[in-house]
């Protein structure tokens, strides 16, 4: 049995981790872009 919803949960978790990382390193991120 395949469970496609598991893949969606994985993608959502990755997105959440990415955004939480982005917000926690926002100052460094802006400096890297030169803003």
Buried (B, 14 or more C-beta within 10 A) or exposed (E): EEEEEEEEEEEEEEEEEEEEEEEEEEEEEEEEEEE
